[in-house]
């Protein structure tokens, strides 16, 4: 799978679709599905994303058919867009410096950034942020936890129509009970993904209020920033979006032929969890987990866990 355009925000599979369209000059989703060995639905979704990025155009007519935009102009435009996004993050540097200085002094302006101290205060603000959300809550979730791993407020908010999108660090899935809690929230409507390497904890409500601990040492004296509309909030929201695009979904596409547990095993393996940690989360013995993985290798035609992850991702199963 090619990945030369990844730095410009193009998924490797989408890049493969783009290259296939370039080769054919014009193509329909079904034709590309035959070329790439994927479902027509997955090819169509990739074409929609490429269209949004300005890399392909849809031809007139009832049937869905696409033509590639000339790469020199299309990719250059894409690079300029990504550069503009990075410039917006760069312009937040001054605001980040002010936040750092305020944290060192223990004070901050009331309008844009407020510093709160203590685990109890952090927990209260997390509850308040969710209770005040009307449309959308976005989180980056990783250990440690200030009070508890459970979040009963989320179920209530989901029930009143608030959309939750959460990116979890693999380390979070190793905590007792967390994976089962996530699976329950996904059944209620949460969109969950997993991404190795998360270095901060973050919650953003309606893109107008954010909460971010200033340290991962959540002792009683921990300080957190409550961030209101500002360039800093814009930068943190952009960072969340970048993490979301890179993260691996914990739920499944409709055409997924795998069972829920098999798909979950593959997702956790690709996310970097060890055999012992996965077995513990699923309540299996390590021997049982490895036996299930051996069966998945046979199903996928893979010889190791890395290859299994690549093949499953290419097929759209995870």
Buried (B, 14 or more C-beta within 10 A) or exposed (E): EEEEBEEBBBBBBBBBBBBBBBEBEEBBBBBBBBBBEBBBBBBBBBBBBBBEBBBBEEEEEEEBBBBBBEBEEBBEBBBEBBEEBEEEBEEBEEBBEBBEEBBEEEEBEEEBBBBBBBBEBBBBBBBBBBEEBEEBBBBBBBBBBBBEBEBEBBBEBBEEEBBBBBBBBBBBBBBEEBBEBBBEBBEEBBBBBBBBEBEBBBBBBBBBBBBBBBEEEBEEEBBBBBBBEBBBBBBBBBBBEBBBEBBBBBBBBEEBEBEEEBBBBBBBBBBBBEBEBBBBBBEBEBEEBBEBBEEBBEBBEBEEBEEBBBBBBBBBBB
